[in-house]
């Protein structure tokens, strides 16, 4: 059946493209007796709602600026039996999000901290939350640039606004006084607005304190952050070798002439 041109135009005008995409199949169901009048209207409405939700999720994923499109469902817990799988799956329920708590994922390089962090971000997006992902060094550079061109307040608001801010590679190196002050303002503002954070780090949270030049700033900032966070120690073999592309027919050992 060809949808009536006037009806098609009306649905487009009302921005009901979800209904338009499934109208013919739903009409076929109704003609076959599978849908009553009310059911027909209900399923069309559900089609439109599903389309809008899908588009909304896609927009929030783009705004999140994830490094990769990784979900928690894709994470291979079997690759590292030492990982606290039960604790991570408990965090996937996102009970920490409505109450403004944070998550700290720490442990050696390569165990999958960034994957889990982005996976939690994806789950938050599916629940309707705005999320932003960024390397900590890049965030600090962005805020520092705001001091130079007098846009610091605007840049700070961009990182305060999302319900979840994911900072990857937190605590990599010692901070300057200006960087410590910027972090203090950011975390204080997010705490005042009930925002949650997800941090990944190669260092234990107790080892972050010496990275700050001012012990008072360190104590105030980290006490606020650490005491309202769920801390997950991720240990075990590197997760990355399992994700390397496999080259077919690649020699297992170098040829003899290449061995020096």
C-alpha positions as CSV (number, residue, x, y, z in Angstrom):
1,X,0.0,0.0,0.0
2,X,1.2,3.5,-0.8
3,X,0.8,6.0,2.0
4,X,-1.5,8.9,1.0
5,X,0.6,11.9,0.0
6,X,-1.5,14.3,2.2
7,X,-1.0,12.0,5.2
8,X,2.7,11.7,4.5
9,X,3.0,15.5,4.4
10,X,1.0,15.9,7.6
11,X,3.2,13.5,9.5
12,X,6.3,15.3,8.2
13,X,4.9,18.6,9.2
14,X,4.2,17.3,12.7
15,X,7.7,15.8,12.8
16,X,6.4,12.3,13.2
17,X,8.9,10.5,11.0
18,X,8.9,7.5,13.2
19,X,5.2,6.9,12.4
20,X,5.8,7.5,8.7
21,X,8.6,4.9,8.6
22,X,6.4,2.1,10.0
23,X,3.0,3.3,8.8
24,X,2.7,0.9,5.9
25,X,3.7,-2.2,8.0
26,X,1.4,-1.2,10.8
27,X,-1.5,-0.7,8.3
28,X,-0.8,-4.2,6.9
29,X,-1.0,-5.6,10.5
30,X,-4.3,-3.8,11.1
31,X,-5.8,-5.0,7.8
32,X,-4.8,-8.5,8.7
33,X,-6.7,-8.2,11.9
34,X,-3.6,-8.3,14.1
35,X,-4.2,-4.7,15.5
36,X,-7.4,-3.1,16.7
37,X,-8.0,0.6,16.2
38,X,-6.5,1.6,19.6
39,X,-3.6,-0.9,19.3
40,X,-2.9,0.5,15.9
41,X,-2.6,4.0,17.3
42,X,-0.6,2.8,20.3
43,X,2.1,1.0,18.2
44,X,2.5,4.0,15.9
45,X,3.0,6.2,19.0
46,X,5.6,3.7,20.3
47,X,7.4,3.7,17.0
48,X,7.7,7.5,17.2
49,X,8.9,7.4,20.8
50,X,11.5,4.8,19.9
51,X,12.8,6.9,17.0
52,X,13.1,10.0,19.2
53,X,14.8,8.1,22.0
54,X,17.3,6.6,19.5
55,X,18.1,10.0,18.0
56,X,18.4,11.5,21.5
57,X,20.9,8.8,22.6
58,X,22.9,9.3,19.4
59,X,23.1,13.1,20.0
60,X,24.3,12.6,23.7
61,X,26.9,10.0,22.6
62,X,28.3,12.6,20.1
63,X,28.4,15.3,22.7
64,X,30.1,12.9,25.2
65,X,33.2,12.8,22.8
66,X,34.1,9.3,23.8
67,X,37.5,8.0,22.7
68,X,35.9,4.9,21.4
69,X,32.4,3.5,21.2
70,X,32.8,1.0,24.0
71,X,30.1,-0.4,26.2
72,X,30.2,-2.4,29.4
73,X,28.4,-5.3,27.6
74,X,31.4,-5.6,25.3
75,X,33.9,-5.9,28.2
76,X,35.5,-9.3,28.4
77,X,35.6,-10.1,32.2
78,X,36.8,-13.6,31.4
79,X,40.1,-12.1,30.1
80,X,41.1,-11.2,33.6
81,X,39.6,-13.3,36.4
82,X,41.2,-11.0,39.0
83,X,39.0,-8.1,38.1
84,X,36.2,-7.3,40.6
85,X,33.5,-8.1,38.1
86,X,30.7,-8.1,40.8
87,X,31.7,-4.7,42.0
88,X,31.8,-3.3,38.4
89,X,28.4,-4.9,37.5
90,X,27.0,-3.3,40.7
91,X,28.2,0.1,39.5
92,X,26.4,-0.6,36.2
93,X,23.1,-0.2,38.1
94,X,24.0,3.5,38.3
95,X,22.7,3.9,41.8
96,X,25.5,6.4,42.4
97,X,24.3,8.7,39.7
98,X,21.1,10.2,41.2
99,X,22.8,10.9,44.5
100,X,25.8,12.7,42.9
101,X,28.4,10.1,43.9
102,X,31.5,9.4,41.9
103,X,33.5,6.4,40.7
104,X,37.3,5.9,40.9
105,X,38.8,3.1,38.8
106,X,42.5,2.6,39.5
107,X,45.2,0.1,38.8
108,X,48.0,-0.8,36.5
109,X,48.2,0.2,32.8
110,X,46.1,-1.7,30.3
111,X,43.6,-3.5,32.6
112,X,40.6,-1.9,31.0
113,X,39.9,1.1,33.2
114,X,39.1,3.4,30.3
115,X,36.8,0.8,28.7
116,X,34.8,0.4,31.9
117,X,34.7,4.2,32.4
118,X,33.3,4.7,28.9
119,X,30.9,1.8,29.4
120,X,29.5,3.4,32.5
121,X,29.1,6.6,30.5
122,X,27.2,4.8,27.8
123,X,24.8,3.4,30.5
124,X,24.3,6.8,31.9
125,X,23.4,8.2,28.5
126,X,20.9,5.5,27.9
127,X,19.2,6.6,31.2
128,X,19.0,10.1,29.8
129,X,22.1,11.7,31.4
130,X,24.5,14.1,29.7
131,X,28.1,12.8,29.8
132,X,31.4,14.2,28.9
133,X,34.7,12.3,28.5
134,X,38.1,13.9,28.4
135,X,41.7,13.1,29.2
136,X,42.6,15.0,32.4
137,X,45.7,16.6,30.8
138,X,43.5,18.0,28.0
139,X,40.9,19.3,30.4
140,X,43.6,21.2,32.4
141,X,45.0,22.6,29.2
142,X,41.5,23.7,28.1
143,X,40.9,25.5,31.5
144,X,44.4,27.1,31.3
145,X,43.6,28.5,27.9
146,X,40.6,30.2,29.5
147,X,42.9,32.3,31.7
148,X,44.6,33.7,28.7
149,X,41.6,34.7,26.7
150,X,39.2,35.5,29.6
151,X,36.8,32.6,28.8
152,X,37.7,30.6,31.9
153,X,34.2,30.9,33.4
154,X,32.6,29.8,30.2
155,X,34.9,26.8,29.8
156,X,34.4,25.8,33.4
157,X,30.6,25.8,33.0
158,X,31.0,23.4,30.0
159,X,32.6,20.8,32.4
160,X,30.2,21.5,35.3
161,X,27.1,21.1,33.2
162,X,27.1,17.3,32.3
163,X,25.6,15.0,34.9
164,X,28.7,12.7,34.5
165,X,32.2,14.0,33.8
166,X,34.7,11.2,33.0
167,X,38.3,12.2,33.5
168,X,40.7,9.6,32.1
169,X,44.4,9.3,33.3
170,X,43.8,11.3,36.5
171,X,46.9,11.8,38.7
172,X,49.5,11.1,36.0
173,X,52.0,13.8,37.1
174,X,52.5,16.6,39.6
175,X,50.3,19.6,39.2
176,X,51.2,23.3,39.0
177,X,49.5,25.6,41.5
178,X,47.3,27.0,38.7
179,X,46.2,23.5,37.6
180,X,45.4,22.5,41.2
181,X,43.3,25.6,41.7
182,X,41.4,24.9,38.4
183,X,40.7,21.3,39.6
184,X,39.6,22.6,43.0
185,X,37.1,25.0,41.3
186,X,35.8,22.3,39.0
187,X,35.3,19.7,41.6
188,X,33.7,22.2,44.0
189,X,31.3,23.4,41.4
190,X,30.3,19.9,40.3
191,X,29.8,18.9,44.0
192,X,27.6,21.9,44.6
193,X,25.5,21.0,41.5
194,X,25.2,17.3,42.4
195,X,27.3,16.1,39.5
196,X,29.0,12.8,39.4
197,X,32.5,12.0,38.1
198,X,34.2,8.8,36.9
199,X,38.0,8.9,37.2
200,X,40.6,6.5,35.9
201,X,44.1,6.5,37.4
202,X,47.2,4.4,37.5
203,X,47.7,5.6,41.1
204,X,45.7,4.7,44.2
205,X,43.7,7.7,45.5
206,X,45.9,7.9,48.6
207,X,48.9,8.6,46.3
208,X,47.2,11.7,44.7
209,X,47.9,14.0,47.6
210,X,51.7,14.6,46.9
211,X,50.8,15.6,43.4
212,X,49.4,18.9,44.7
213,X,51.8,21.8,45.5
214,X,49.5,23.1,48.3
215,X,48.6,20.5,50.9
216,X,45.6,22.5,52.0
217,X,44.1,22.5,48.5
218,X,44.9,18.8,48.1
219,X,43.2,18.0,51.4
220,X,40.1,20.0,50.6
221,X,39.7,18.8,47.1
222,X,40.5,15.1,47.5
223,X,38.6,14.8,50.8
224,X,35.5,16.0,49.0
225,X,36.1,13.7,46.0
226,X,37.4,10.5,47.6
227,X,34.9,10.4,50.4
228,X,32.0,10.5,48.0
229,X,33.3,7.9,45.5
230,X,33.1,4.2,44.9
231,X,36.7,3.0,44.6
232,X,37.5,0.0,42.4
233,X,40.9,-1.5,42.3
234,X,41.4,-3.1,38.9
235,X,44.3,-5.5,38.8
236,X,45.5,-8.3,36.6
237,X,47.2,-8.9,33.2
238,X,46.9,-6.3,30.5
239,X,43.5,-6.3,28.7
240,X,45.0,-4.7,25.6
241,X,46.7,-7.8,24.0
242,X,43.3,-9.5,23.8
243,X,42.1,-6.6,21.6
244,X,45.0,-6.5,19.2
245,X,44.1,-7.4,15.6
246,X,45.2,-10.9,14.6
247,X,47.2,-11.1,11.4
248,X,46.5,-14.4,9.5
249,X,49.5,-16.6,8.7
250,X,51.8,-14.3,10.7
251,X,55.0,-16.1,11.7
252,X,55.2,-17.0,15.4
253,X,59.0,-16.4,15.4
254,X,61.1,-14.1,13.3
255,X,62.9,-15.7,10.4
256,X,66.4,-17.0,11.1
257,X,68.2,-14.3,9.0
258,X,66.4,-11.6,11.1
259,X,67.8,-13.0,14.4
260,X,70.8,-11.1,15.5
